[in-house]
Structures are given as C-alpha cells and as structure tokens.
Amino acid sequence: LEPGESQMVQFTYYGMRDKQFRTGAVCIVDGGPEYNVELKGTAAPCKYHIDRTELNFGDIPFTEIAEQELYLQNPGKVPVNFNFNLSGISRQVLIDISPAAGVLRPEERQKVNVKFRAGIP
C-alpha cells in the first residue's frame, strides 16, 4: 500500500449453532510493525413462538365478520421473517390476516389480526 492508502479486508466466519468464538489474526506489514486483530463471532439460530395454532370462530352468520388475534414472538438474537401462507385455502377471500408477512426483530412481539367471513350460506 502507498502511504495514506487503505485496503478493505473481509473475514468470513462459518459459525456453529449457539456457539461463540474468539480468536486473533496478525497483520504483518513488510518492514513495519505487526498488528494484532481480535476476531469475535457468534452464531444464533432463528427462533420464534406463536401463542396458538388454532382459531375457532364458532358459528358465524354469513353476513358478519369474526375477528381473533394471535401473537408471534422472536426470543432469539437474529431477525425472523414470517409469512402466512393461505394457498391451501380454496376461498382465500374469506380470510384476512394483518400483517400477513413481515420481520420480527430480536425480542419483538407482533400482534396478528385474523378476520373470517363466513361467506355464502
């Protein structure tokens, strides 16, 4: 490197689940000093919880809309993407989920509203 120049260096870390690592690297400058560089890394799995896996709307008149809620939570250390897949439902217009997709940041809790329309009697 010329005087005053810098160069970006990339270290790649392949972590093991729930493990923390610390090591060192030495940067050697020709004709100059050696620099110790401390490297630290952590690998964390995606974690999430949903407070219930079944919603029972009971008997609903076909002219009304019933609403329930559930909660998603991310107790982990990394963001978690979520998406409610309604492709297995033949009449998807009868169900409205909000938000239907998103990202849960670490330690975040998200309320999800589910609306059900009974539809044709």
N, C-alpha and C positions, 0 to 999 in steps of 0.2 A: 504494500500500500504506500502511496505517496504521502508525505506529511499533510496532516489535516483530513485525509480521506478516512472513510469508514466503510465497513462491509457488513451486511446483514448475514447472520449465521442462524441456521434453523436446526434445532434438536428435535428428533421425533421420539416420542415415548409410547411404548406399547404396554399399557397397564394390565394388571390382573385385578379382577373384581374385588372391590373393597380393600385394596392394598395401597399403602403409601410407601413411596420410595424416596431416598435421598442419596445423592452421590456427588461426585465432583469431576470436573474436567479442568485440564490445564491448557491455557492458551500460550503458546510459545512464539515469541517474536524473535525473528533472526537478528542476532546482535543486540537484543534488548532483554528486558526482564520477562519472567514468566508470570502469568496472571491466573490465579485460581478462580474458577467459576463454580458456584454451588448450584446444583440442579435438584429440583424437588418436583414430585408429581404424585397425583392421586387419581385412582380410577374408581368411579362410583357408578353403580347400575341405576337404571331408571326405575323409580318406584312410584306407585300410585295406589290409592284406595278409592273405592266407590261405596257410599254408605248403604246402598241397597241395590239389588239386582232384579227386583220385581216390583212393578207398579200395578196395583189392582184398582181400576177405576170403577168397578161395580156396574150397576145398571144405570145407564145414562139415556135420557130422552134424546131422540135423534136430532132435535132442534138445539141442543145445548152442547157446550164445550166444557169438558172437565179438565182441571189442571192439578198437577202434582209437581213436587220438586225432589231433586236428589242432589247430593254433594260429591264432588270429586276433590281429592286432596293429594298433594305431592309432598310426602315426608322426606323425599330424597335430597340429593345435593346438586342434581342437574335438572334442567328443564325437561318437561314431558309434553309431547304433542298428543292431543286427543281428537277423536273424530267419531261421531255416532253414525254408524252405517245402517241405513234403512233399506238397503237394496233387497233384503229378504221379505219385505212387506209389499204385498201386491197393490195396496191402495195407500201410497205414501202421503197423499194429500190429507189424510185423516189425522196425521201426527205432525206436530210442530215441536221441534226441540231448539231451545235457545239458551246459550250458544251451542250450535251443532258441532263446532270444531274450535280449536284454539291451542294455546300453550299454557301449561301450568308452570310457573316459576317455582324454584325450591321453596318449600314451606307454605306454598299458596293453597288456598281452599276456594273452590269455584262452585257457586250455586247454579244448577241447571234446571230450567223450567220445561216441563213436558205437558203439552196440550193435546187432548184427544177429542176428536169429533166423531160421534157415532155414525154419522152419515145417513145413508138411505135406510129407512125402516124395513 
